[in-house]
Amino acid sequence: MSGPMPGQKISLPGVKHVIAVASGKGGVGKSTVAANLSLALRAAGQRVGLMDADIYGPSVPLMFGLGLVDQTKVPFPIEKYGINLMSMGFLVDPAQAIIWRGPKVAQAVGTFLVQVPWGDLDFLIIDLPPGTGDAQLTLSQQAPLTGAIVVTQPAEVSLIDARKGVSMFQEVRVPILGIIENMSYLETPSGRVSPFGSGGGRKLAGEIGVPLLGEIPIEPLVSTCGDSGEPIVRKHPDHPVSMAYAKLAQTVIDETAKQPDSGGLPTVQL
């Protein structure tokens, strides 16, 4: 497989919206947000694909209860829970370290976009690796992104890194659809508490003039469901966290509807 030429803009004619889910640092739950958002969009009647662009640490196979795939028997993308999926974790054993330099990682990410037949989708969600490296830059410059969603925690230390992610997208002129504050609060019998602080996501959204798309609460069941291969939105659709994702999905649908059409880009020949 081969990816697009450097600097060449990719066209995905059957895909209406390509959304990058990003974070400035690891550990904020970005992949969990991407997986549950994808399922919430699917539950809202949208046709959805989820591309795992974290080459070094793919999470999609675990969260969807999948493993290595025999490409001679099972074509990509893999469908699970109604979502079209692609991940390096389908190609390489999770116990095997991927020791690649940045350009090869960027090439792999471009290849996932170009060579995988995504079909007709309303949303292709791309789970970016944390940070602002080659994979993020490649997608920002070459993919027909409708926009980016930045995931953060409410603590100031998370906001410092989230601002770097925002800055990267601004530099390459990718619209920021909004901010998601993950692990925002914890519901207890005595009321709502915020162990990681409060208001950070709203503060960042206000700084850059974009919406705060949602505040996702802390819930241990989220990790349990993800580790078991059935994310909470799928396994417990009536749970308050799942309802928060349902609201988030509708907000994303509404925000993308406001974006200008990204059509008219030159097509990469496969």
C-alpha positions in Angstrom: 0.0 0.0 0.0 1.1 3.5 -0.6 0.0 6.8 0.7 -0.5 10.2 -0.9 2.4 12.3 -2.2 3.6 14.9 0.3 1.6 18.0 0.2 -1.2 16.4 -1.9 -4.7 17.0 -0.6 -6.7 13.8 -0.3 -10.3 13.6 -1.4 -12.8 11.2 0.1 -15.8 11.7 -2.2 -18.2 9.4 -0.2 -17.4 11.0 3.2 -19.3 14.1 4.2 -17.4 15.1 7.3 -13.9 14.2 8.5 -13.4 15.0 12.2 -10.0 14.9 13.9 -10.2 14.1 17.7 -7.0 15.5 19.2 -5.3 16.2 22.5 -2.1 18.0 23.4 -1.0 15.2 25.8 -1.8 11.6 26.6 -4.0 10.4 29.4 -7.0 12.7 28.9 -9.2 10.0 27.5 -9.1 11.1 23.9 -9.5 7.6 22.4 -12.3 6.8 24.7 -14.0 10.0 23.6 -13.5 9.2 19.9 -14.9 5.6 20.3 -18.0 6.7 22.3 -18.6 9.7 20.1 -18.5 7.4 17.1 -21.1 5.1 18.6 -23.3 8.0 19.8 -23.2 9.4 16.2 -24.2 5.9 14.9 -27.0 5.7 17.4 -28.2 9.1 16.1 -28.6 7.6 12.7 -25.3 8.6 11.1 -23.1 6.5 9.0 -19.7 6.5 10.8 -16.1 5.3 10.4 -13.4 5.5 13.0 -9.8 5.6 12.0 -7.2 4.9 14.7 -4.2 7.1 13.7 -2.2 6.3 16.8 0.4 4.0 15.1 2.5 3.5 18.2 -0.4 2.9 20.7 -3.6 1.9 18.9 -6.6 1.6 21.1 -9.5 0.8 18.8 -8.9 -3.0 18.7 -9.2 -3.3 22.5 -12.2 -1.0 22.8 -14.1 -2.8 20.1 -13.1 -6.3 21.1 -11.0 -7.0 18.1 -7.4 -8.2 17.4 -5.1 -9.1 14.5 -6.9 -9.5 11.2 -6.0 -11.8 8.3 -6.1 -9.4 5.3 -6.5 -12.3 2.9 -9.8 -13.3 4.5 -11.3 -10.1 6.0 -11.3 -6.9 4.0 -10.7 -3.5 5.5 -12.3 -1.5 7.1 -13.6 -3.9 9.8 -17.2 -3.4 10.8 -18.2 -3.7 14.5 -21.3 -2.3 16.2 -22.2 -0.6 12.9 -18.9 1.4 12.7 -16.3 1.0 10.0 -12.9 0.6 11.7 -9.2 0.8 10.8 -6.2 0.5 13.1 -2.6 -0.5 13.1 -3.6 -2.9 15.8 -5.3 -5.0 13.1 -2.0 -5.5 11.4 0.6 -5.7 14.2 0.5 -7.8 17.4 0.0 -5.4 20.4 3.0 -7.0 22.1 5.2 -6.0 19.2 6.8 -2.6 19.4 6.5 -0.4 16.3 9.9 1.2 15.9 9.4 3.7 13.1 10.6 7.2 12.4 8.2 10.0 11.9 8.0 10.0 8.1 7.0 6.3 8.1 4.3 6.9 10.6 3.0 9.8 8.5 3.0 7.5 5.5 1.0 4.8 7.3 -1.6 7.4 8.4 -2.0 8.7 4.8 -2.2 5.1 3.6 -5.1 4.4 5.9 -7.0 7.3 4.4 -6.2 6.6 0.8 -6.2 2.8 0.5 -9.0 1.8 2.9 -12.4 1.9 1.1 -14.4 3.9 3.6 -17.5 4.0 1.5 -20.4 6.4 2.0 -20.1 8.0 5.5 -21.6 10.9 7.2 -18.7 11.1 9.6 -15.2 9.7 9.6 -13.8 10.2 13.0 -10.0 10.2 13.2 -8.5 9.4 16.6 -5.1 11.2 16.5 -2.2 10.3 18.6 -1.5 12.8 21.4 0.8 15.7 20.8 1.7 17.6 17.6 4.0 15.3 15.6 4.2 13.9 12.1 0.9 12.0 12.1 -1.0 15.0 13.3 0.7 17.3 10.8 0.2 14.9 7.9 -3.5 14.6 8.5 -4.0 18.3 9.1 -2.3 19.2 5.9 -3.5 16.4 3.6 -6.9 15.1 4.9 -10.1 17.0 3.9 -10.8 17.8 7.6 -14.1 19.4 8.3 -12.6 20.4 11.6 -10.9 19.3 14.8 -12.2 18.5 18.3 -9.7 19.0 21.1 -10.1 16.9 24.3 -8.8 18.2 27.6 -9.2 17.8 31.3 -10.2 20.7 33.5 -6.8 21.0 35.2 -4.5 23.8 34.1 -1.7 21.4 33.3 -3.9 19.7 30.7 -4.9 23.1 29.2 -1.3 24.0 28.6 -0.9 21.0 26.3 -4.3 21.4 24.8 -3.4 25.0 23.7 -0.5 23.5 21.7 -2.9 21.3 19.8 -5.2 24.2 19.1 -2.3 26.3 17.9 -1.2 23.5 15.5 -4.7 23.4 13.9 -4.8 27.1 13.7 -1.4 27.2 12.0 -2.6 24.8 9.2 -6.0 26.5 9.0 -8.1 23.6 10.2 -11.3 24.9 11.9 -11.6 24.0 15.6 -15.2 22.7 16.0 -14.9 22.9 19.8 -13.5 21.7 23.1 -14.5 18.6 25.0 -13.8 18.5 28.7 -13.3 14.9 29.7 -13.3 13.7 33.3 -15.1 16.9 34.1 -16.8 15.9 37.4 -17.8 13.0 39.6 -21.4 12.4 40.7 -21.5 11.4 44.4 -24.4 10.8 46.8 -23.6 14.2 48.4 -23.4 16.0 45.1 -21.1 16.8 42.2 -17.4 17.1 42.9 -14.5 18.1 40.5 -11.3 16.3 41.6 -9.3 17.7 38.6 -10.6 21.3 39.0 -13.4 22.9 37.1 -14.0 25.2 34.3 -10.8 24.5 32.3 -12.5 23.4 29.1 -14.9 26.4 29.2 -11.9 28.7 29.8 -10.0 27.3 26.8 -13.1 27.5 24.6 -13.6 31.1 25.6 -10.0 32.0 24.9 -10.2 30.8 21.3 -13.8 31.6 20.6 -15.2 28.1 20.0 -18.0 26.2 21.7 -17.5 24.0 24.7 -19.0 20.9 23.0 -19.5 18.9 26.2 -18.4 18.0 29.7 -18.0 14.2 30.2 -18.2 13.0 33.8 -15.8 10.6 35.5 -17.2 7.1 35.6 -15.2 3.9 36.4 -17.6 2.0 34.2 -16.3 3.8 31.2 -12.9 2.1 31.5 -14.4 -1.2 32.4 -16.6 -1.2 29.3 -13.8 -0.1 27.0 -11.4 -2.7 28.3 -14.1 -5.4 27.8 -14.5 -4.4 24.1 -17.9 -2.8 24.4 -17.8 0.9 25.1 -20.3 2.3 27.5 -22.4 4.0 24.8 -23.0 0.6 23.3 -23.2 -1.5 26.5 -25.2 0.9 28.7 -27.0 3.3 26.3 -29.2 4.7 29.1 -26.3 5.5 31.5 -25.9 9.2 32.3 -22.4 9.1 30.6 -24.0 7.6 27.5 -26.6 10.3 27.6 -23.8 12.9 27.8 -22.3 11.4 24.7 -25.7 11.4 22.9 -25.9 15.1 23.6 -22.3 15.6 22.4 -23.1 13.7 19.2 -26.0 16.0 18.4 -23.9 19.1 19.2 -21.2 17.8 16.7 -23.9 17.2 14.1 -25.1 20.7 14.6 -21.6 22.3 14.5 -20.5 20.5 11.4 -23.6 21.6 9.6 -22.4 25.2 10.1 -19.1 24.5 8.3 -18.6 25.3 4.6 -18.6 22.4 2.2 -15.1 20.9 1.9 -15.7 19.6 -1.6 -13.8 20.6 -4.7 -10.4 19.2 -3.6 -8.2 17.4 -6.1 -8.6 13.6 -5.9 -5.7 11.3 -5.2 -5.6 8.5 -7.8 -5.5 5.1 -6.2 
